[in-house]
């Protein structure tokens, strides 16, 4: 899927040709087409889901199967330099947010060692990383977390958790939205008794709009 820059002036996309699998960018009027990076020449598999970073200086994309049974998020400068990647395994595809200038946050679940309650984040420059293990009060089992998104401050992450708590004789499954600081402190429940499906469209003021599979915060 191609992606527009925040100001709508440029498009980034994946191309496949005799030269290999490449990430390219082009101006909105069709001019200035340039290759950002050729993954084939680097011995890497074809990229997917290129996305502009909010400050338009970097592009994020995914690589699957390198190493085997992994999916990593890579960052590269728009001039093709500074290629870096996030540690860990991202699962499932889509549970990732790169809309904050601070960096990226994703759900991580290592193959062979499920950890459904883990969130991981990394700063744009890769100088800071963090791992959050979510624990819900009164939980009967390890919660599963989904759809992490940054708050505009770059310090707080909002996510959805599915978990079981004691009920009247039987466990009750809950699907609620929470926020937590990137250092793992300050867990706050934002909703009460939300249905598991459909997912609510969470807005910046914590109100709910139309159903949406992946809410995103837009700084005002």
N, C-alpha and C positions, 0 to 999 in steps of 0.2 A: 504494500500500500504506500503510495507517495504521501508526502507531508509538506504542508505549507509552512513557511517561516511565520513568526508571530505578526509581522507587519504585512504579510501577504505578498511580498515582493519576489520571493524565490520558492521554488519547489525542489524537494530532494526525493530521489527515487532510486530503485535498483535496476540496473540494466544487465542483459546477458548478450554477449556477442563473441566473436572469434577471439577478442582480446581477453575474455574471461568475465567473471561476475564482478560488477563494479557498482559503487555508489556514486551517483552523479547529481549535480545541481544545475538548475536553469532558471533564468529570470521569468517573471510572469508573462512577459510579452514574447517569449520564445527565444530570446537572444541570450548570449553568454553561457552556453552549455559547457560545463566543465566536469571532468572526472575528479572526484574528491579522493577516492582510494580504490585500488584494484585488489580485491581479496584473493583472487586466483594467483596473482604474482607473489603473494605472501604465503602461499600454500594453505590458505584457509578456505572453508566452505562458503557457499553463496550466502550473503546476508539477507535478512528480512526486516521488515518494519522500521525503516529509517525514520527518525524523527528529529526535527530541529530542537536544539536546546533553546530555552526562552531568551537568552542573551544573543542568539544567532552566531555565536563563536564556535559552537560545537554541534556535532550530530551524533545521536545515539542510534544503535541498531543491535539486532540480535544475531547470534551465530549458534546453530544447533549441531550437536554431535561432535564437537571438538573441545575437549576430549570426548570420548564415547560416553553417552548417557548424561550429557550436560547441556545446558543452554545458558549462555552468558550474554550479558549486556556489555557492549563495547562503546567507548566514546572516542571520537576523533575530531581534531580541529578541522575547520572548513577548508584549510589548505592541505589537508591530508597528513599532517604531522601529529605527533603526540598520541598515537593509538594506545589506549589502555582498556582494560576490561575489569568487570566486577568479579570478585571471588564468589564461589558458591553456585548453586543450582537454582534456577528459577522455575517454579511450577505452581499452578499451571500457567500457560501462556496467557498474558493479559493482566495478571495481577501485579502490575508494576506502574509506578507513576514517575515521570521524568519532567513534570510541568514546573517544578520549582527551580529557580536559579541556584539554589543551594546544592542540589544533587539529585539522586535517585533513591527510591525506596521500593522494595519488592518483597513478596512472600517467598520464603525459601523452604524447600522440602527435599533434603538429600535423598538420592536414590538408595534404597536398601536400608535407610535409617530414617523413617518418617518423623518429621518434626512439624506437624501442622500448625503449631502455635508460634512459629518463629517469623519475625520480620527482620529484614536486613536493609541497611542503608549505606550509601557512600557519597561523599562530597564530590562536587564536579571535578576537582583536581585529583581525587583519589587519595588525598592526604589524611582524610578522616573516614573511618568506617565504624559501623556499630551493629550489634546483634541484639534484638529484643525478644525475650521469651515471655509471651503473654500468659498471665494467670488471672482467672476471673474469680472473685470471691464466691464461695459456696459451690464451686464447680464440682461435678462428680467425675469428670474425666478431662483429659487435655482438650482445650478448645481448638477449633480450626479457625484460622483467620483468613480474611479475603479482602480484596479491593483496597489496599492501602493507598492513601493520598496525602500529600503534604498540605499543611496549612500555610498561608502566605508567609508566616514568620520564619519558615525553614527550620523550626525547632520542634514542631508538634506534628504528629502523624495521626490521621483519622483512619479507622479500619472497621470492618464488620467481623464479628465473631459468632460462630455457631457452637453452642455448648449445652450441657445438661445440668440442671440443678434439681434439688429435691422438690417433689410435689406432694399431693395428697395420696400417698401410697405408691405412686409411680413417678419416675423421673420425668421432668418436663424439659423439652428441647426449646432453647431460645435462640433467636437470631437478632443481635443488637449491634448498634454502632457505638464505638468507643473512641476516645482520643488518648494519646500517651506522648510524653516527651521522648525525644530521640535517645535520651540516656536511660530510658526504661522506667522512669518515675512518673508520678502524677496521673495514673490511670483514672479516667472519668467516663462513666456510662452516659451516653447522650440520648438514647432512646429507651423506651419501655415497651416490652411485649410486641416487638415488630414481627410480622409474618416472615417466614423463611423465604417465600417467593410470592410476588416478585420483589426484586431488590428496590429499595426506595432511591429516588434521585436526591442525594444529599446536597443541600445548598450551603454557601459560606456562613449563613446565619443559623445553620442547623435546622432550617425548615425543610420540608420535603416536597419536591415537585413531582413530575411524571416519573413513572418507573424507568429506571436506567440501570444497565448492568455494571457500569463503572463510573461513579461520580468523580468530578474533577472540580477543584477550587480555582476560581479566577480572581486574582488580586484586583481590588478596585483602585 
